[in-house]
Amino acid sequence: MPCRQRRRSASTREVVINSYAFRTGRRFAVVGAVLTATAVVASPAGAGAARGCFDRAKEPYTSVVDSHLHFRPFGGRAIPFEEVTGYLHKAGVRHASVYGIGQTLPVDSGCTYYLDCPGTPVAPSMKNDLVNAANYVEAKPQDPALTLSMTFMDLNRPETIPPGIALYDKEFPGKFRWAGEVNLVKQALFPNHHTPATNKNIEDWAPFMKVLRERGIPITIHADLGNDREPTKYLPLMEETLRRYPHNKIVWAHMGLSKELATLDPDQHIRILERLLDAYPRLALDLSWRVLEDQYFSKPGVREKYAAFLDRYPTRAIPGTDFVASRNKDYKVYEEELEVTSRINKALGDKAFRGIALGENYFRLNGVKETAPEVCKAAR
């Protein structure tokens, strides 16, 4: 696996305490007297960080933030909470948004993944969020730093959302600082009774969007652009959302791409994104899910187009894996998904790399009191 070929040499693992300590211990084993456990917690990411900057020639390209991570599966058994946080620490991820999955399979379905059970209804629920919150409160994680997210929101029934937020406030006051991933339109769920939200639904979001806006809480929205037959069929729904709520922090999951849309012209896609980013300064893009790499970035000449686009908008995108922590997965799966979703980082200029891979955009969006290091100029 490519990421495993970029492990640090022992010479980079000196104990130096600086402001970039959260990137400590990124994918290397602590060997005997080389480092104590305390030193691992305090040390920065290698020699580049010791100089106060990040050396891209020596350090991994994988992102230190996972803004899109499902700690709970659609159904079936989950990987234990502290095992997932162990994955993050081992992989060098120091900040993550803790998603449940609001759209859950029935408890008696016997299914782990909705695509395996067409016809089985998948409906929004609070249970995954509440389990995540209980685990979070019990574990009190410090490294990685975690942000709980509300994923229960049924955008087709917006009247149910404010009471749900009030319940979360009562049971876990101040703990939920993110919202989503929630589904405006997700074609993959159509066989499981999901329908797109309507313009009237979007209008009726106003009460809960006001709560999120006043609290500075970002919301990650899954909104498919369209499909191979009609590439922009559902774009008007996202445009209506942005038109009505321009002052909310809205994160567009997967840049609107999906398995159903594998043949969209990258130039057309980038033009759409540029138009919306220019019109709505609070819109951010989510680069999670390996579908972006597999269906788009990996094609000849396409990676360079998207990298150039992100370099033009270096403050407007955040990274993520879209890993779903079902018990049939393990650390190797997470490591691979982190590496695959981070490959775009290699093609980025230094400013976009700092904003995306090193987490500066996520910190700012999430109100985190953390600053990513500058990239060492000599490294490029």
BAFIRO-231054 format. One record per residue (C-alpha): x, y, z; residue number from 1. Coordinates in steps of 0.1 Angstrom, whole numbers, padded with zeros to 4 digits. Layout:
SITE     x     y     z seq
SITE     X     Y     Z NUM
...
END
This chain:
SITE     x     y     z seq
SITE  0000  0000  0000   1
SITE  0015  0034 -0010   2
SITE  0011  0050  0024   3
SITE  0031  0023  0041   4
SITE  0061  0033  0020   5
SITE  0062  0067  0036   6
SITE  0070  0058  0072   7
SITE  0094  0081  0090   8
SITE  0130  0071  0097   9
SITE  0141  0070  0133  10
SITE  0161  0102  0128  11
SITE  0129  0122  0124  12
SITE  0114  0110  0157  13
SITE  0132  0134  0180  14
SITE  0113  0148  0210  15
SITE  0106  0185  0203  16
SITE  0076  0202  0218  17
SITE  0059  0228  0196  18
SITE  0024  0240  0185  19
SITE  0020  0211  0161  20
SITE  0020  0184  0187  21
SITE -0013  0169  0176  22
SITE  0004  0153  0147  23
SITE  0025  0132  0170  24
SITE  0034  0097  0163  25
SITE  0021  0096  0127  26
SITE  0023  0060  0116  27
SITE  0054  0048  0133  28
SITE  0061  0023  0160  29
SITE  0076  0034  0193  30
SITE  0107  0014  0197  31
SITE  0123  0008  0231  32
SITE  0143  0037  0244  33
SITE  0139  0058  0213  34
SITE  0107  0074  0226  35
SITE  0087  0071  0258  36
SITE  0049  0072  0256  37
SITE  0050  0107  0270  38
SITE  0074  0118  0243  39
SITE  0052  0104  0217  40
SITE  0023  0126  0229  41
SITE  0045  0157  0230  42
SITE  0065  0153  0198  43
SITE  0058  0169  0165  44
SITE  0056  0154  0130  45
SITE  0092  0149  0122  46
SITE  0121  0172  0114  47
SITE  0101  0195  0093  48
SITE  0078  0203  0122  49
SITE  0108  0207  0145  50
SITE  0118  0237  0123  51
SITE  0083  0251  0127  52
SITE  0072  0241  0093  53
SITE  0059  0209  0075  54
SITE  0084  0193  0052  55
SITE  0064  0177  0023  56
SITE  0094  0159  0010  57
SITE  0098  0139  0043  58
SITE  0063  0138  0058  59
SITE  0032  0118  0047  60
SITE  0007  0134  0024  61
SITE -0022  0118  0042  62
SITE -0046  0142  0059  63
SITE -0044  0148  0097  64
SITE -0082  0155  0097  65
SITE -0111  0132  0090  66
SITE -0141  0154  0088  67
SITE -0164  0127  0075  68
SITE -0162  0095  0096  69
SITE -0191  0073  0105  70
SITE -0185  0057  0139  71
SITE -0217  0037  0136  72
SITE -0229  0015  0107  73
SITE -0262  0014  0089  74
SITE -0270 -0018  0107  75
SITE -0254 -0047  0125  76
SITE -0224 -0045  0149  77
SITE -0201 -0015  0151  78
SITE -0164 -0014  0157  79
SITE -0160 -0003  0193  80
SITE -0156  0034  0198  81
SITE -0121  0033  0214  82
SITE -0109  0009  0187  83
SITE -0119  0035  0160  84
SITE -0101  0063  0179  85
SITE -0071  0039  0180  86
SITE -0072  0037  0142  87
SITE -0071  0075  0140  88
SITE -0042  0078  0164  89
SITE -0022  0051  0146  90
SITE -0029  0066  0112  91
SITE -0018  0101  0123  92
SITE -0053  0116  0123  93
SITE -0056  0141  0151  94
SITE -0090  0157  0146  95
SITE -0123  0140  0134  96
SITE -0160  0147  0132  97
SITE -0179  0118  0147  98
SITE -0208  0110  0125  99
SITE -0234  0084  0133 100
SITE -0255  0074  0104 101
SITE -0289  0089  0108 102
SITE -0305  0066  0082 103
SITE -0305  0033  0100 104
SITE -0318 -0001  0089 105
SITE -0345 -0018  0111 106
SITE -0330 -0036  0141 107
SITE -0345 -0069  0129 108
SITE -0334 -0066  0093 109
SITE -0301 -0086  0097 110
SITE -0285 -0062  0072 111
SITE -0252 -0043  0077 112
SITE -0254 -0022  0044 113
SITE -0285 -0008  0028 114
SITE -0274 -0018 -0007 115
SITE -0276 -0054  0003 116
SITE -0312 -0050  0012 117
SITE -0332 -0032 -0015 118
SITE -0368 -0027 -0004 119
SITE -0359 -0025  0033 120
SITE -0368  0010  0046 121
SITE -0339  0031  0058 122
SITE -0352  0059  0080 123
SITE -0335  0087  0101 124
SITE -0331  0079  0137 125
SITE -0314  0093  0168 126
SITE -0300  0061  0181 127
SITE -0265  0063  0165 128
SITE -0260  0098  0177 129
SITE -0269  0090  0212 130
SITE -0247  0060  0213 131
SITE -0218  0081  0199 132
SITE -0224  0108  0225 133
SITE -0225  0083  0254 134
SITE -0193  0067  0242 135
SITE -0177  0101  0238 136
SITE -0186  0112  0273 137
SITE -0173  0079  0288 138
SITE -0141  0079  0268 139
SITE -0133  0116  0271 140
SITE -0109  0114  0241 141
SITE -0081  0140  0239 142
SITE -0060  0127  0211 143
SITE -0076  0125  0186 144
SITE -0098  0155  0192 145
SITE -0133  0146  0183 146
SITE -0164  0167  0173 147
SITE -0198  0151  0178 148
SITE -0222  0155  0149 149
SITE -0260  0153  0147 150
SITE -0270  0130  0120 151
SITE -0306  0123  0129 152
SITE -0321  0151  0109 153
SITE -0349  0141  0085 154
SITE -0348  0169  0059 155
SITE -0382  0157  0046 156
SITE -0397  0163  0080 157
SITE -0380  0194  0092 158
SITE -0406  0200  0120 159
SITE -0390  0171  0139 160
SITE -0356  0186  0139 161
SITE -0358  0215  0165 162
SITE -0373  0192  0192 163
SITE -0345  0167  0185 164
SITE -0318  0194  0189 165
SITE -0335  0204  0222 166
SITE -0333  0168  0234 167
SITE -0296  0166  0225 168
SITE -0291  0199  0244 169
SITE -0308  0184  0275 170
SITE -0290  0151  0275 171
SITE -0256  0162  0262 172
SITE -0253  0200  0267 173
SITE -0227  0216  0245 174
SITE -0214  0184  0231 175
SITE -0228  0184  0195 176
SITE -0208  0209  0174 177
SITE -0215  0196  0139 178
SITE -0246  0185  0119 179
SITE -0247  0158  0092 180
SITE -0241  0140  0071 181
SITE -0278  0145  0062 182
SITE -0295  0136  0030 183
SITE -0310  0162  0007 184
SITE -0310  0137 -0021 185
SITE -0292  0104 -0022 186
SITE -0300  0082 -0052 187
SITE -0283  0051 -0037 188
SITE -0311  0051 -0010 189
SITE -0340  0053 -0035 190
SITE -0345  0015 -0033 191
SITE -0348  0019  0005 192
SITE -0377  0043  0004 193
SITE -0357  0075  0005 194
SITE -0371  0104 -0016 195
SITE -0355  0138 -0023 196
SITE -0365  0168 -0001 197
SITE -0387  0193 -0019 198
SITE -0384  0231 -0022 199
SITE -0411  0233  0003 200
SITE -0392  0211  0027 201
SITE -0361  0233  0022 202
SITE -0382  0264  0030 203
SITE -0393  0248  0062 204
SITE -0358  0242  0074 205
SITE -0356  0278  0085 206
SITE -0361  0271  0123 207
SITE -0333  0246  0127 208
SITE -0310  0263  0102 209
SITE -0313  0294  0124 210
SITE -0302  0274  0154 211
SITE -0272  0261  0135 212
SITE -0263  0295  0122 213
SITE -0265  0312  0157 214
SITE -0243  0285  0171 215
SITE -0218  0285  0143 216
SITE -0224  0248  0136 217
SITE -0215  0235  0101 218
SITE -0239  0211  0084 219
SITE -0227  0185  0059 220
SITE -0253  0178  0033 221
SITE -0253  0149  0009 222
SITE -0269  0162 -0023 223
SITE -0263  0143 -0055 224
SITE -0258  0164 -0086 225
SITE -0275  0139 -0108 226
SITE -0267  0107 -0126 227
SITE -0251  0096 -0159 228
SITE -0284  0101 -0178 229
SITE -0291  0135 -0162 230
SITE -0259  0148 -0148 231
SITE -0274  0179 -0131 232
SITE -0309  0167 -0124 233
SITE -0308  0175 -0087 234
SITE -0285  0206 -0088 235
SITE -0315  0229 -0083 236
SITE -0321  0215 -0049 237
SITE -0286  0224 -0037 238
SITE -0290  0258 -0053 239
SITE -0323  0264 -0035 240
SITE -0306  0254 -0002 241
SITE -0278  0279 -0008 242
SITE -0301  0306 -0019 243
SITE -0322  0304  0012 244
SITE -0294  0298  0037 245
SITE -0264  0318  0025 246
SITE -0252  0326  0060 247
SITE -0251  0290  0072 248
SITE -0219  0270  0071 249
SITE -0229  0244  0045 250
SITE -0205  0216  0035 251
SITE -0214  0198  0003 252
SITE -0205  0162  0008 253
SITE -0184  0145 -0019 254
SITE -0186  0177 -0041 255
SITE -0220  0164 -0052 256
SITE -0205  0133 -0068 257
SITE -0217  0097 -0064 258
SITE -0215  0062 -0079 259
SITE -0245  0071 -0100 260
SITE -0226  0099 -0117 261
SITE -0194  0084 -0131 262
SITE -0192  0102 -0164 263
SITE -0197  0139 -0157 264
SITE -0172  0161 -0176 265
SITE -0147  0174 -0150 266
SITE -0146  0208 -0166 267
SITE -0184  0211 -0163 268
SITE -0183  0199 -0127 269
SITE -0156  0224 -0118 270
SITE -0175  0253 -0135 271
SITE -0205  0244 -0113 272
SITE -0184  0244 -0082 273
SITE -0167  0276 -0090 274
SITE -0199  0294 -0097 275
SITE -0214  0283 -0064 276
SITE -0183  0290 -0043 277
SITE -0181  0325 -0058 278
SITE -0217  0332 -0051 279
SITE -0218  0317 -0015 280
SITE -0187  0325  0006 281
SITE -0198  0302  0034 282
SITE -0201  0271  0012 283
SITE -0173  0245  0017 284
SITE -0166  0212 -0002 285
SITE -0162  0178  0014 286
SITE -0135  0157 -0004 287
SITE -0145  0125  0013 288
SITE -0152  0091 -0002 289
SITE -0129  0071 -0024 290
SITE -0154  0074 -0053 291
SITE -0139  0108 -0060 292
SITE -0105  0091 -0066 293
SITE -0117  0060 -0082 294
SITE -0142  0076 -0107 295
SITE -0126  0110 -0113 296
SITE -0092  0120 -0099 297
SITE -0074  0088 -0111 298
SITE -0083  0094 -0147 299
SITE -0055  0107 -0170 300
SITE -0053  0145 -0168 301
SITE -0082  0148 -0144 302
SITE -0063  0150 -0111 303
SITE -0044  0180 -0123 304
SITE -0077  0198 -0132 305
SITE -0091  0193 -0098 306
SITE -0059  0201 -0080 307
SITE -0057  0234 -0100 308
SITE -0093  0241 -0090 309
SITE -0085  0235 -0053 310
SITE -0054  0257 -0056 311
SITE -0077  0285 -0068 312
SITE -0099  0279 -0038 313
SITE -0074  0268 -0012 314
SITE -0096  0277  0018 315
SITE -0128  0261  0007 316
SITE -0124  0223  0011 317
SITE -0120  0198  0039 318
SITE -0108  0162  0038 319
SITE -0125  0130  0050 320
SITE -0126  0092  0044 321
SITE -0163  0084  0047 322
SITE -0153  0053  0065 323
SITE -0182  0034  0080 324
SITE -0172  0015  0112 325
SITE -0190 -0018  0107 326
SITE -0175 -0048  0125 327
SITE -0165 -0065  0093 328
SITE -0138 -0039  0088 329
SITE -0105 -0033  0105 330
SITE -0076 -0009  0107 331
SITE -0062 -0019  0073 332
SITE -0094 -0009  0056 333
SITE -0094  0025  0074 334
SITE -0057  0030  0065 335
SITE -0064  0023  0029 336
SITE -0094  0046  0027 337
SITE -0074  0074  0043 338
SITE -0046  0069  0018 339
SITE -0069  0068 -0012 340
SITE -0089  0099 -0002 341
SITE -0056  0117  0005 342
SITE -0040  0111 -0029 343
SITE -0053  0144 -0043 344
SITE -0032  0161 -0016 345
SITE  0000  0152 -0035 346
SITE -0010  0173 -0064 347
SITE -0019  0204 -0044 348
SITE  0001  0236 -0040 349
SITE  0014  0244 -0006 350
SITE -0015  0267  0004 351
SITE -0042  0243 -0005 352
SITE -0022  0214  0011 353
SITE -0020  0233  0043 354
SITE -0057  0242  0042 355
SITE -0068  0207  0034 356
SITE -0043  0180  0044 357
SITE -0029  0198  0074 358
SITE -0064  0208  0086 359
SITE -0064  0246  0086 360
SITE -0097  0248  0067 361
SITE -0113  0224  0091 362
SITE -0100  0242  0122 363
SITE -0114  0275  0110 364
SITE -0148  0260  0099 365
SITE -0152  0242  0132 366
SITE -0140  0270  0154 367
SITE -0110  0249  0166 368
SITE -0083  0268  0184 369
SITE -0056  0251  0164 370
SITE -0033  0263  0137 371
SITE -0017  0241  0110 372
SITE  0020  0246  0104 373
SITE  0032  0265  0073 374
SITE  0047  0243  0046 375
SITE  0085  0244  0044 376
SITE  0094  0264  0012 377
SITE  0126  0244  0007 378
SITE  0106  0212  0005 379
SITE  0090  0220 -0029 380
END
